[in-house]
Amino acid sequence: MNLPARRPRHPLPPAQRPSARSTLKMAALAGALAGAAGQAAAQDPLTTRCESAPIAALFKVFGDTGRMPPDLGRFLQSAALQKIEPYKAFDNVYYVGICWVSAWLITSPSGHVLIDALYGPYTEPMLDNIRKLGFDPKDIRQVMMTHGHFDHAGGAVTLKAALPGARFAMTAEGWREAAESAAESASRPNRWTMIDKDMVLTDGQVLQVGDIRLQTFETPGHTMGTASFSFDAFDGGRRHRAFTVGGLGLNAIKGPEQVEAFIASIKRIRTLTEDPKDPVTTHLTTHAFSNGLTEAKELLKARKPGDAHPLVDPRGFREQLDALQAGAEQRLVAERAKKPN
């Protein structure tokens, strides 16, 4: 009897994985990115190979303090350091994003789906990445945006012009948040604009593009309009249920109710990993440094026939969700202890 190949462990130790408090405070981040542009670039960069650990460590500092570490600011502002080669993650799923923000192309002979739009100087290179992989961006039929922060929705204007056959989709609250965030950026150097509302996603909604079946889950918390998505990822003749968590951290918290929503969303997602009939086994994240995706995908290059797929890691996904929940529960105590204004 042939024993199944052992699943690879999470490439980052638990202590180096970012908690729910350690990821993105977007309003502050947007301003800090603009400020970082003027800093000298002669210093040693944070990383030249997009390693997860140093990025996650400084995002934790930023998340805990609200102040952008200079090394992180310079790194995020460097187009050269953000550039990574696109790659085939599964037979039908490709990474086309940059170092710190993911974008996923799900393909089919009858049209493709793109998850997230990137932003600013990175949306056009994303289209180039898609072409480099052998696909025509004009075959994209759906652009699914996880939430209204600039790094996920800021490129929608560019994509709208480049993809005449595509529909753009977010939750109703996601559309509102994106419009509000774009309007608030008008007085900043890194201002951005948002497209008009197109398709509105609802919880449980299933979209079909060719043989792509993508289900929406409303998962408020990171923002109250955040959506997450499940879809099939194929590896040879084997199907895996993949999931993109739309928001990984707590930022711009407006009260304990938002943290409570985040915890409920994380618990809901975790139940999907334990579904006895069709469990989620694969987290195709919105930020590669959050779960060591950059390191895990390198294992694809050395993978031999019969080896387990390095991105199929249900245990690692559950551990990440548990860490996010633990961090959020600590944050909830702090939010409840705050005196009302």
N, C-alpha and C positions, 0 to 999 in steps of 0.2 A: 504494500500500500504506500503510495506516495504521500508524504506529509506536505501540507501547504507551506510555502515560504513564509518565514517570520516577517511580520510587519515592521517597517523601520520605526524607531522611536522618534519623537519630536527632536529636531536638530538643535534646539536651544534648551538648556536646563531651565527648570521652573523659575529660578531666581532671576533669570535674564529675560523672561517673557513679560511684556508690558501688562500691567493690570488695567482695570477699567478706568482708573484715574490717570493712567500714564499716557493716554493717547491725546487726541487733538482738541485744543481749545481754539476753535477756528477763527473767531473774530480777532483774537490776539495774534494768531498765526498769520493771518492775511497781512496785518500791519507790519509784523516782524519780518516777513519776507521782503516787503518793499524796503524796509530799513536796511536789511542785510545786503542789498544790491550795492550799496555804497561802501561796504567794508573791503579792506584790502584782501586779495586772494592769494597773497604770497605765503601764507602760513600753511602748514601741513593740513591736508583735508581730513575730515572726519573718517572717511573711508573712500578708497578708490575702486572698490569691488562690490559695493552695495551690501556689505555684511550686515546681517540683522542686528547683532548684539550691540554695536556702538550706536546705531540709530535708535534702537529701542531704549537704550539707557538714557540718551539725551532727551528723547521724547518724554520719558518719565520725569526728568528734571523739569521740563517745560510744563508738563501737566500738573506737577505738584506745586510749582511756584508761580506759574503764569508768566514767567520771563523766559524769553528765547535765549538759550545758550548760543554764544557767538559762533561756535563751531557748527552747530546745527543750522543756524541761519545761513552761513556761507554755503553749507552743503546743499540745502534746499534751493538756493538761488543759482547753483551751478548747473547749467544745461549739460555740460560735459559729464559731470558726475551722476546726473540723473539718467543718462542714456544707458540702457541695457538692451541686449539683443532680444527680439521677440522669440518665442519658442513654442513648440508643440507640447502641450501638457497631456492631452489625450487625443484620441483619433479625431475627435470633433471639437476640441476646445484648445484655444491658443491664448497665450499671454501676449498682449500688445501694449502694455502700459510702460511706465517709467519706474525708476527705482523705488520711490516712496509711495506711489499711488498706482494701484492696479487698474487694468482694463482688460476684460475678457471677451474674446470673440468666439461665439458658439456657431458652428457652421452646419449647413446642410445643402444638398444640391438645389433646393428650391428657395434659398435665401438664408441670410445669417442674422444673428442677434448679437448686439454689442452691449455689454454691461459697463456703464459709466463713460463719461465724455472727456475726462481729464480737464485741462484748463490752459489758458494763455498760450505760451510758446510750445506746449507739448501736444496739442491736439493734431496739428498737421503732421508732426513726426509719427503720431499714432497711426494715421492713415498710411504713411509710408511703411510702417511696420506691417500693416495688413497686406499691402502690395508685395512686400518682401517675402511674405509667407505664401504668396501665390494666389491671393484672393483679391477680387475687385471690390473696393469699398461701396460702390454703387449697388452691390447685391445685398447690402444690409437692409433689412426690412423693419427692424425694431431696435431702438436705442432705449435701454432700460436704465434709468438713473436711480441710484439707491437713495439719495437725499439731496437737499438743496445747498450744500456747502460748495464753495467755489471750486475745490479740487476735484469734485465729482460731476458737477453740472456746468462749470464755467465754460467748457468747450462746446456747449450745445449750439451756440450761434454759428460757430465755424462748421460744425457737422451739419446743421440744417441746410446750409448753402451747398455743402459738398455731397449730401446724400438725398437727392430729390425724391427717392422712393421710400424713405424711412419715416416711420412714426416715432414720436418721442413720448416716453411714458414715465410718470411718477404718481405717487399718491396725491390726493387733493391737498393735504397739508404740506407735502413736499413741494408742490408747485407754489404754494403761498410763501413758504419759507425761502425758496430760491429767489422769487421776485423781491421779497423784502431784503434779503442779503445783498442782492445785486444793487438795489436802490441805495442801501446804506454805504456801498463802496464808492459811490459817485464822487465823493470828495477825497478819495485816497489815490495815491499814485498807481496802485494795482487794481483800479476799478474794472468791473466787468458788467456785462449785460446778460439778460436772460431772455430766451425765446418766449413767445406767448404760449399759454397752456394748450397742450395737445391732448394726448390720451391720459385719462385718469385711472389709476390702478386701485383695485379694492382687494381686501383680504380674501385669500383663497382663489382669486381669479387665475385662470389658466389661459395662457396665450399659446397659440400653435403657429409656428412658422416652418413650413415644410414638415420635416419629421422632428423638429425641435418642439418639445413640450416644456414650457417654463411656467412655474407656479409662483405667485406672489404671496408673501406673508408680510402683513403690516407688523413691524417690530419697533414701536416707538421707544425712545429713551435717549439715544445719541442725539437725534432730533425727534420731535414728536411726529414727523412725517416720514420717518425712515422705513424703507421697504427692504426685505431680504428675498432671495430667490432660490428655488430648487430646480434642478434640471438633470438630465442624464448625461454622463460622461462615459464614453466607450473606450475600452482598451482591448484591442483584438475583438474576440467574440464576447467579452464580458462587459456588463453594464454596471456602473457605479452611480449611486445617487449623490450628486454634488450639491453644495450649498454655498451661497455667498451671503455672509452676514453683512447687512447694509450699513451698520454703524457699530464700531468697536469700543467707543469710549464715551465718557461723560464730560461734556464741555458746554459752557454757557448755560449752566443749570439754573433754572428759574424757581426751583423749590423742590421739596422732597417728593412731590408727586411725579416729577420727571424721573427721578432716580427709581422710584417704585415701578414706573412703567418699564424702565430699562431692565430691572431685575425680572419682572414678569416675562419680558421678551426673551431674555437669556434662558429662563426656565423652559419656556415653550420650545425654543430651538433645541435644547438638550433632550426633550422628549422625542424629537424627531430622530435623534441618533440612537434611540432605543426602540424604535418601531419594530415589532417582531416580524413584520412582513416586508418592509422596504426601508431599512434604516439609512439615514444619511451617514456616509462614511468618509466624505471628502470635503474639506473646507477650502474653497478657492476664494481667498480673502481679498478684501478691498485694499489692504496695506500689507505688502509682502513681509515687512520686518516684524509684523505682529505675531507670526507663527513660524518664522524661520523658513518661509517658502523659498527664499533665494538659495539657501543651502540645500534644501530638499530637492529642488529642481535640478541641481547639479548631478544628483544621483541618477537622473534619467540618462545621462551620457554614458554611464558605466553599466547601465542595466543590461542584464543578460536574459535570454529566453527562460521563462519560468520564474524569474525573480518577481517578488511582489512590487506593485507600483508604488514608488516612494511618496506620491501625493495622497494615496489612500491610507489614511491614518485616523481611524475612528477614535482610538484611545487618546491621541494627541488633541483631537478636536474637543473631546469631552473635558480634557484637562484645561484647555484654553477657556472653555465656557465656565468651568468651575472657578478659575482664577478671576475671570471677569465678574462673576457673581460675588465672589468674596470681596473684591475691591469695591464693588457697588454697595454692598451692605455696610462697609466701613464709611463710605461717602454718605449713605443715608443717615447714619447716626450724626454725622457732622452737620448735614443739612437740617435735620430736625432740631438740633441744638441752637441753630442761629436764631437770634432775636428778630422778630418782624420789624420792618422799617416803619 
